[in-house]
Amino acid sequence: MSFTFTFSEAIWQHDGPSGWHFVTVPAPVVDEIRARTAGNGRPFGMVAVRATIGATTWSTTLFADTARDAYLLPVKAQVRRREDVGDGDVVEVTIASAS
């Protein structure tokens, strides 16, 4: 089932050695995505999406984070550079189902 959601959240950097940056998907959006993707059979509860921040759109996967009971949107360095955003910046994000 297809979906599109837009929300504003802060980018944060993972404490680990990789330096990955993420946006945590808000709880109401997580609930809707789970309802619409239940039984999709993707490993580890991942959800393929098209994400947009500013003028940049890319294909990625939302990661299920059981510790936060949320999905995490990875924001790669290329996107952060193009949009001149980084750790702590609040961004407007649109995510849409990839299929």
N, CA, C and O atoms as CSV, one atom per row, in Angstrom:
chain,resi,resn,atom,element,x,y,z
A,1,MET,N,N,0.851,-1.177,0.000
A,1,MET,CA,C,0.000,0.000,0.000
A,1,MET,C,C,0.898,1.243,0.000
A,1,MET,O,O,1.854,1.317,0.772
A,2,SER,N,N,0.604,2.180,-0.833
A,2,SER,CA,C,1.461,3.367,-0.956
A,2,SER,C,C,1.162,4.393,0.141
A,2,SER,O,O,0.082,4.416,0.731
A,3,PHE,N,N,2.169,5.241,0.386
A,3,PHE,CA,C,2.018,6.297,1.385
A,3,PHE,C,C,2.956,7.443,1.064
A,3,PHE,O,O,3.970,7.269,0.388
A,4,THR,N,N,2.598,8.623,1.564
A,4,THR,CA,C,3.453,9.809,1.544
A,4,THR,C,C,3.203,10.567,2.835
A,4,THR,O,O,2.057,10.828,3.200
A,5,PHE,N,N,4.284,10.922,3.526
A,5,PHE,CA,C,4.196,11.681,4.768
A,5,PHE,C,C,5.229,12.795,4.755
A,5,PHE,O,O,6.329,12.620,4.230
A,6,THR,N,N,4.881,13.935,5.328
A,6,THR,CA,C,5.813,15.054,5.480
A,6,THR,C,C,5.829,15.453,6.951
A,6,THR,O,O,4.784,15.559,7.593
A,7,PHE,N,N,7.038,15.672,7.472
A,7,PHE,CA,C,7.203,16.046,8.873
A,7,PHE,C,C,8.510,16.812,9.036
A,7,PHE,O,O,9.359,16.795,8.145
A,8,SER,N,N,8.670,17.480,10.166
A,8,SER,CA,C,9.906,18.205,10.482
A,8,SER,C,C,10.521,17.596,11.736
A,8,SER,O,O,9.856,17.435,12.760
A,9,GLU,N,N,11.805,17.261,11.633
A,9,GLU,CA,C,12.550,16.681,12.756
A,9,GLU,C,C,14.023,17.073,12.622
A,9,GLU,O,O,14.466,17.513,11.561
A,10,ALA,N,N,14.764,16.909,13.703
A,10,ALA,CA,C,16.196,17.238,13.706
A,10,ALA,C,C,17.034,16.074,13.179
A,10,ALA,O,O,16.719,14.906,13.409
A,11,ILE,N,N,18.095,16.415,12.476
A,11,ILE,CA,C,19.105,15.437,12.079
A,11,ILE,C,C,20.004,15.192,13.290
A,11,ILE,O,O,20.350,16.129,14.009
A,12,TRP,N,N,20.375,13.952,13.511
A,12,TRP,CA,C,21.298,13.627,14.602
A,12,TRP,C,C,22.337,12.635,14.114
A,12,TRP,O,O,22.087,11.839,13.208
A,13,GLN,N,N,23.502,12.698,14.729
A,13,GLN,CA,C,24.612,11.839,14.347
A,13,GLN,C,C,24.748,10.697,15.340
A,13,GLN,O,O,24.758,10.907,16.553
A,14,HIS,N,N,24.855,9.485,14.808
A,14,HIS,CA,C,25.054,8.299,15.630
A,14,HIS,C,C,26.408,8.386,16.322
A,14,HIS,O,O,27.379,8.861,15.733
A,15,ASP,N,N,26.475,7.933,17.563
A,15,ASP,CA,C,27.701,8.017,18.353
A,15,ASP,C,C,28.787,7.040,17.912
A,15,ASP,O,O,29.941,7.179,18.318
A,16,GLY,N,N,28.443,6.076,17.107
A,16,GLY,CA,C,29.405,5.050,16.714
A,16,GLY,C,C,30.473,5.558,15.769
A,16,GLY,O,O,30.466,6.728,15.385
A,17,PRO,N,N,31.399,4.677,15.391
A,17,PRO,CA,C,32.535,5.068,14.561
A,17,PRO,C,C,32.158,5.447,13.126
A,17,PRO,O,O,32.940,6.104,12.439
A,18,SER,N,N,30.992,5.047,12.676
A,18,SER,CA,C,30.626,5.307,11.280
A,18,SER,C,C,30.226,6.754,11.025
A,18,SER,O,O,30.357,7.241,9.902
A,19,GLY,N,N,29.735,7.453,12.059
A,19,GLY,CA,C,29.314,8.836,11.890
A,19,GLY,C,C,28.037,9.001,11.087
A,19,GLY,O,O,27.785,10.081,10.552
A,20,TRP,N,N,27.222,7.953,10.991
A,20,TRP,CA,C,25.970,8.035,10.249
A,20,TRP,C,C,25.078,9.115,10.836
A,20,TRP,O,O,25.080,9.350,12.045
A,21,HIS,N,N,24.312,9.772,9.963
A,21,HIS,CA,C,23.337,10.781,10.376
A,21,HIS,C,C,21.933,10.256,10.067
A,21,HIS,O,O,21.704,9.600,9.050
A,22,PHE,N,N,21.011,10.559,10.964
A,22,PHE,CA,C,19.642,10.062,10.836
A,22,PHE,C,C,18.633,11.146,11.177
A,22,PHE,O,O,18.959,12.147,11.815
A,23,VAL,N,N,17.400,10.923,10.739
A,23,VAL,CA,C,16.225,11.633,11.222
A,23,VAL,C,C,15.309,10.556,11.781
A,23,VAL,O,O,15.048,9.555,11.114
A,24,THR,N,N,14.825,10.752,12.987
A,24,THR,CA,C,13.886,9.809,13.586
A,24,THR,C,C,12.483,10.143,13.094
A,24,THR,O,O,12.029,11.282,13.213
A,25,VAL,N,N,11.810,9.158,12.549
A,25,VAL,CA,C,10.450,9.345,12.043
A,25,VAL,C,C,9.510,9.450,13.251
A,25,VAL,O,O,9.575,8.608,14.146
A,26,PRO,N,N,8.636,10.471,13.294
A,26,PRO,CA,C,7.736,10.663,14.447
A,26,PRO,C,C,6.773,9.486,14.646
A,26,PRO,O,O,6.375,8.820,13.690
A,27,ALA,N,N,6.414,9.250,15.899
A,27,ALA,CA,C,5.581,8.106,16.280
A,27,ALA,C,C,4.284,7.972,15.472
A,27,ALA,O,O,3.980,6.863,15.033
A,28,PRO,N,N,3.501,9.041,15.251
A,28,PRO,CA,C,2.261,8.860,14.481
A,28,PRO,C,C,2.519,8.371,13.048
A,28,PRO,O,O,1.734,7.601,12.495
A,29,VAL,N,N,3.623,8.827,12.461
A,29,VAL,CA,C,3.978,8.389,11.103
A,29,VAL,C,C,4.444,6.935,11.143
A,29,VAL,O,O,4.102,6.152,10.257
A,30,VAL,N,N,5.213,6.572,12.152
A,30,VAL,CA,C,5.666,5.186,12.314
A,30,VAL,C,C,4.466,4.254,12.390
A,30,VAL,O,O,4.443,3.216,11.729
A,31,ASP,N,N,3.476,4.615,13.186
A,31,ASP,CA,C,2.284,3.779,13.337
A,31,ASP,C,C,1.591,3.574,11.988
A,31,ASP,O,O,1.174,2.461,11.668
A,32,GLU,N,N,1.467,4.631,11.207
A,32,GLU,CA,C,0.823,4.533,9.886
A,32,GLU,C,C,1.634,3.662,8.928
A,32,GLU,O,O,1.076,2.842,8.200
A,33,ILE,N,N,2.942,3.845,8.934
A,33,ILE,CA,C,3.791,3.042,8.047
A,33,ILE,C,C,3.696,1.572,8.426
A,33,ILE,O,O,3.574,0.715,7.552
A,34,ARG,N,N,3.750,1.271,9.720
A,34,ARG,CA,C,3.638,-0.127,10.158
A,34,ARG,C,C,2.314,-0.735,9.709
A,34,ARG,O,O,2.275,-1.872,9.240
A,35,ALA,N,N,1.240,0.019,9.853
A,35,ALA,CA,C,-0.074,-0.487,9.451
A,35,ALA,C,C,-0.131,-0.750,7.952
A,35,ALA,O,O,-0.743,-1.721,7.509
A,36,ARG,N,N,0.507,0.113,7.175
A,36,ARG,CA,C,0.445,-0.024,5.717
A,36,ARG,C,C,1.433,-1.024,5.150
A,36,ARG,O,O,1.265,-1.480,4.019
A,37,THR,N,N,2.469,-1.380,5.917
A,37,THR,CA,C,3.488,-2.298,5.394
A,37,THR,C,C,3.517,-3.635,6.119
A,37,THR,O,O,4.413,-4.446,5.885
A,38,ALA,N,N,2.558,-3.870,6.989
A,38,ALA,CA,C,2.524,-5.124,7.746
A,38,ALA,C,C,2.553,-6.313,6.790
A,38,ALA,O,O,1.803,-6.371,5.815
A,39,GLY,N,N,3.439,-7.257,7.097
A,39,GLY,CA,C,3.522,-8.471,6.294
A,39,GLY,C,C,4.233,-8.304,4.965
A,39,GLY,O,O,4.091,-9.152,4.084
A,40,ASN,N,N,5.005,-7.218,4.796
A,40,ASN,CA,C,5.681,-7.029,3.512
A,40,ASN,C,C,6.878,-7.949,3.332
A,40,ASN,O,O,7.415,-8.053,2.229
A,41,GLY,N,N,7.308,-8.623,4.407
A,41,GLY,CA,C,8.358,-9.613,4.289
A,41,GLY,C,C,9.773,-9.074,4.142
A,41,GLY,O,O,10.685,-9.844,3.842
A,42,ARG,N,N,9.986,-7.776,4.344
A,42,ARG,CA,C,11.339,-7.218,4.217
A,42,ARG,C,C,12.148,-7.550,5.470
A,42,ARG,O,O,11.610,-7.557,6.578
A,43,PRO,N,N,13.439,-7.825,5.292
A,43,PRO,CA,C,14.260,-8.199,6.445
A,43,PRO,C,C,14.373,-7.073,7.477
A,43,PRO,O,O,14.460,-5.894,7.136
A,44,PHE,N,N,14.370,-7.476,8.738
A,44,PHE,CA,C,14.592,-6.568,9.870
A,44,PHE,C,C,13.587,-5.420,9.923
A,44,PHE,O,O,13.871,-4.390,10.535
A,45,GLY,N,N,12.416,-5.572,9.296
A,45,GLY,CA,C,11.397,-4.542,9.337
A,45,GLY,C,C,11.732,-3.302,8.518
A,45,GLY,O,O,11.125,-2.250,8.717
A,46,MET,N,N,12.700,-3.412,7.590
A,46,MET,CA,C,13.092,-2.257,6.774
A,46,MET,C,C,11.980,-1.904,5.783
A,46,MET,O,O,11.217,-2.768,5.354
A,47,VAL,N,N,11.904,-0.613,5.428
A,47,VAL,CA,C,10.884,-0.129,4.498
A,47,VAL,C,C,11.571,0.721,3.436
A,47,VAL,O,O,12.210,1.721,3.762
A,48,ALA,N,N,11.445,0.335,2.173
A,48,ALA,CA,C,12.023,1.098,1.064
A,48,ALA,C,C,11.197,2.357,0.819
A,48,ALA,O,O,9.971,2.298,0.728
A,49,VAL,N,N,11.886,3.506,0.713
A,49,VAL,CA,C,11.195,4.787,0.505
A,49,VAL,C,C,11.969,5.670,-0.467
A,49,VAL,O,O,13.138,5.427,-0.766
A,50,ARG,N,N,11.281,6.702,-0.950
A,50,ARG,CA,C,11.904,7.842,-1.624
A,50,ARG,C,C,11.801,8.967,-0.611
A,50,ARG,O,O,10.711,9.288,-0.138
A,51,ALA,N,N,12.940,9.567,-0.277
A,51,ALA,CA,C,12.981,10.630,0.724
A,51,ALA,C,C,13.359,11.943,0.068
A,51,ALA,O,O,14.131,11.967,-0.891
A,52,THR,N,N,12.813,13.037,0.584
A,52,THR,CA,C,13.128,14.374,0.075
A,52,THR,C,C,13.410,15.300,1.240
A,52,THR,O,O,12.634,15.377,2.192
A,53,ILE,N,N,14.533,16.005,1.153
A,53,ILE,CA,C,14.864,17.115,2.032
A,53,ILE,C,C,15.237,18.263,1.112
A,53,ILE,O,O,16.149,18.135,0.295
A,54,GLY,N,N,14.545,19.376,1.237
A,54,GLY,CA,C,14.793,20.510,0.344
A,54,GLY,C,C,14.543,20.113,-1.102
A,54,GLY,O,O,13.473,19.603,-1.432
A,55,ALA,N,N,15.528,20.346,-1.968
A,55,ALA,CA,C,15.405,20.026,-3.391
A,55,ALA,C,C,16.012,18.670,-3.732
A,55,ALA,O,O,16.096,18.307,-4.905
A,56,THR,N,N,16.437,17.918,-2.716
A,56,THR,CA,C,17.131,16.650,-2.949
A,56,THR,C,C,16.231,15.471,-2.621
A,56,THR,O,O,15.689,15.380,-1.519
A,57,THR,N,N,16.075,14.569,-3.582
A,57,THR,CA,C,15.292,13.351,-3.403
A,57,THR,C,C,16.192,12.161,-3.686
A,57,THR,O,O,16.959,12.172,-4.648
A,58,TRP,N,N,16.100,11.132,-2.849
A,58,TRP,CA,C,16.907,9.940,-3.045
A,58,TRP,C,C,16.149,8.705,-2.585
A,58,TRP,O,O,15.196,8.792,-1.811
A,59,SER,N,N,16.596,7.549,-3.078
A,59,SER,CA,C,16.032,6.264,-2.659
A,59,SER,C,C,16.833,5.750,-1.479
A,59,SER,O,O,18.062,5.818,-1.472
A,60,THR,N,N,16.127,5.234,-0.479
A,60,THR,CA,C,16.796,4.731,0.713
A,60,THR,C,C,15.878,3.743,1.405
A,60,THR,O,O,14.829,3.371,0.878
A,61,THR,N,N,16.283,3.325,2.584
A,61,THR,CA,C,15.510,2.391,3.387
A,61,THR,C,C,15.390,2.928,4.805
A,61,THR,O,O,16.379,3.357,5.399
A,62,LEU,N,N,14.179,2.902,5.344
A,62,LEU,CA,C,13.987,3.216,6.755
A,62,LEU,C,C,14.411,2.002,7.557
A,62,LEU,O,O,14.051,0.872,7.228
A,63,PHE,N,N,15.182,2.241,8.617
A,63,PHE,CA,C,15.620,1.171,9.500
A,63,PHE,C,C,14.729,1.142,10.735
A,63,PHE,O,O,14.440,2.185,11.322
A,64,ALA,N,N,14.298,-0.042,11.124
A,64,ALA,CA,C,13.542,-0.190,12.357
A,64,ALA,C,C,14.513,-0.104,13.533
A,64,ALA,O,O,15.515,-0.819,13.569
A,65,ASP,N,N,14.217,0.765,14.489
A,65,ASP,CA,C,15.037,0.921,15.688
A,65,ASP,C,C,14.196,0.482,16.874
A,65,ASP,O,O,13.335,1.227,17.341
A,66,THR,N,N,14.443,-0.726,17.361
A,66,THR,CA,C,13.619,-1.263,18.446
A,66,THR,C,C,13.847,-0.516,19.757
A,66,THR,O,O,12.932,-0.427,20.576
A,67,ALA,N,N,15.033,0.015,19.969
A,67,ALA,CA,C,15.303,0.757,21.207
A,67,ALA,C,C,14.452,2.018,21.294
A,67,ALA,O,O,14.007,2.389,22.380
A,68,ARG,N,N,14.223,2.676,20.168
A,68,ARG,CA,C,13.413,3.896,20.132
A,68,ARG,C,C,11.966,3.617,19.746
A,68,ARG,O,O,11.126,4.516,19.793
A,69,ASP,N,N,11.670,2.369,19.363
A,69,ASP,CA,C,10.361,2.002,18.821
A,69,ASP,C,C,9.980,2.955,17.696
A,69,ASP,O,O,8.890,3.527,17.680
A,70,ALA,N,N,10.905,3.109,16.757
A,70,ALA,CA,C,10.730,4.077,15.671
A,70,ALA,C,C,11.424,3.571,14.416
A,70,ALA,O,O,12.090,2.536,14.422
A,71,TYR,N,N,11.250,4.324,13.346
A,71,TYR,CA,C,12.045,4.136,12.136
A,71,TYR,C,C,13.067,5.251,12.071
A,71,TYR,O,O,12.807,6.375,12.502
A,72,LEU,N,N,14.239,4.931,11.526
A,72,LEU,CA,C,15.290,5.920,11.314
A,72,LEU,C,C,15.509,6.097,9.822
A,72,LEU,O,O,15.624,5.124,9.078
A,73,LEU,N,N,15.567,7.357,9.393
A,73,LEU,CA,C,15.867,7.695,8.004
A,73,LEU,C,C,17.342,8.079,7.928
A,73,LEU,O,O,17.728,9.101,8.495
A,74,PRO,N,N,18.187,7.288,7.241
A,74,PRO,CA,C,19.579,7.684,7.090
A,74,PRO,C,C,19.689,8.849,6.110
A,74,PRO,O,O,19.064,8.844,5.050
A,75,VAL,N,N,20.494,9.850,6.481
A,75,VAL,CA,C,20.686,11.032,5.627
A,75,VAL,C,C,22.156,11.052,5.230
A,75,VAL,O,O,23.020,11.442,6.016
A,76,LYS,N,N,22.428,10.625,3.999
A,76,LYS,CA,C,23.820,10.477,3.568
A,76,LYS,C,C,24.509,11.824,3.389
A,76,LYS,O,O,23.862,12.862,3.244
A,77,ALA,N,N,25.823,11.780,3.401
A,77,ALA,CA,C,26.649,12.991,3.331
A,77,ALA,C,C,26.336,13.829,2.092
A,77,ALA,O,O,26.300,15.057,2.174
A,78,GLN,N,N,26.114,13.200,0.973
A,78,GLN,CA,C,25.814,13.933,-0.262
A,78,GLN,C,C,24.564,14.797,-0.095
A,78,GLN,O,O,24.532,15.938,-0.556
A,79,VAL,N,N,23.557,14.268,0.546
A,79,VAL,CA,C,22.318,15.023,0.790
A,79,VAL,C,C,22.594,16.174,1.751
A,79,VAL,O,O,22.147,17.298,1.522
A,80,ARG,N,N,23.326,15.900,2.819
A,80,ARG,CA,C,23.621,16.948,3.806
A,80,ARG,C,C,24.417,18.086,3.175
A,80,ARG,O,O,24.166,19.255,3.465
A,81,ARG,N,N,25.374,17.750,2.315
A,81,ARG,CA,C,26.157,18.795,1.631
A,81,ARG,C,C,25.284,19.615,0.679
A,81,ARG,O,O,25.335,20.845,0.689
A,82,ARG,N,N,24.484,18.933,-0.141
A,82,ARG,CA,C,23.625,19.640,-1.104
A,82,ARG,C,C,22.662,20.597,-0.421
A,82,ARG,O,O,22.393,21.688,-0.924
A,83,GLU,N,N,22.145,20.181,0.728
A,83,GLU,CA,C,21.137,20.972,1.429
A,83,GLU,C,C,21.733,21.822,2.548
A,83,GLU,O,O,21.009,22.553,3.224
A,84,ASP,N,N,23.044,21.730,2.746
A,84,ASP,CA,C,23.761,22.500,3.772
A,84,ASP,C,C,23.111,22.328,5.144
A,84,ASP,O,O,22.772,23.302,5.816
A,85,VAL,N,N,22.945,21.056,5.542
A,85,VAL,CA,C,22.361,20.728,6.838
A,85,VAL,C,C,23.267,19.734,7.549
A,85,VAL,O,O,24.063,19.040,6.918
A,86,GLY,N,N,23.136,19.675,8.864
A,86,GLY,CA,C,23.943,18.745,9.636
A,86,GLY,C,C,23.325,18.453,10.981
A,86,GLY,O,O,22.154,18.742,11.226
A,87,ASP,N,N,24.133,17.874,11.848
A,87,ASP,CA,C,23.707,17.460,13.172
A,87,ASP,C,C,23.006,18.600,13.910
A,87,ASP,O,O,23.564,19.686,14.065
A,88,GLY,N,N,21.776,18.342,14.363
A,88,GLY,CA,C,21.009,19.322,15.127
A,88,GLY,C,C,20.085,20.195,14.302
A,88,GLY,O,O,19.203,20.849,14.858
A,89,ASP,N,N,20.266,20.224,12.978
A,89,ASP,CA,C,19.394,21.038,12.129
A,89,ASP,C,C,18.029,20.378,11.971
A,89,ASP,O,O,17.939,19.177,11.719
A,90,VAL,N,N,16.968,21.168,12.120
A,90,VAL,CA,C,15.619,20.667,11.890
A,90,VAL,C,C,15.324,20.809,10.405
A,90,VAL,O,O,15.487,21.883,9.826
A,91,VAL,N,N,14.886,19.703,9.791
A,91,VAL,CA,C,14.617,19.685,8.358
A,91,VAL,C,C,13.193,19.200,8.109
A,91,VAL,O,O,12.638,18.425,8.888
A,92,GLU,N,N,12.618,19.673,7.010
A,92,GLU,CA,C,11.337,19.125,6.572
A,92,GLU,C,C,11.635,17.947,5.663
A,92,GLU,O,O,12.395,18.063,4.702
A,93,VAL,N,N,11.029,16.816,5.979
A,93,VAL,CA,C,11.274,15.575,5.270
A,93,VAL,C,C,9.963,15.081,4.667
A,93,VAL,O,O,8.918,15.122,5.317
A,94,THR,N,N,10.025,14.620,3.436
A,94,THR,CA,C,8.904,13.895,2.843
A,94,THR,C,C,9.397,12.496,2.531
A,94,THR,O,O,10.434,12.321,1.891
A,95,ILE,N,N,8.655,11.507,2.982
A,95,ILE,CA,C,8.964,10.125,2.637
A,95,ILE,C,C,7.750,9.534,1.924
A,95,ILE,O,O,6.604,9.770,2.307
A,96,ALA,N,N,8.030,8.770,0.888
A,96,ALA,CA,C,6.976,8.133,0.118
A,96,ALA,C,C,7.375,6.683,-0.134
A,96,ALA,O,O,8.558,6.379,-0.293
A,97,SER,N,N,6.406,5.805,-0.171
A,97,SER,CA,C,6.708,4.397,-0.430
A,97,SER,C,C,7.392,4.285,-1.782
A,97,SER,O,O,7.062,5.001,-2.727
A,98,ALA,N,N,8.346,3.376,-1.853
A,98,ALA,CA,C,9.129,3.211,-3.077
A,98,ALA,C,C,8.411,2.354,-4.098
A,98,ALA,O,O,8.756,2.378,-5.279
A,99,SER,N,N,7.420,1.597,-3.659
A,99,SER,CA,C,6.730,0.714,-4.609
A,99,SER,C,C,5.313,1.153,-4.845
A,99,SER,O,O,4.592,0.521,-5.617
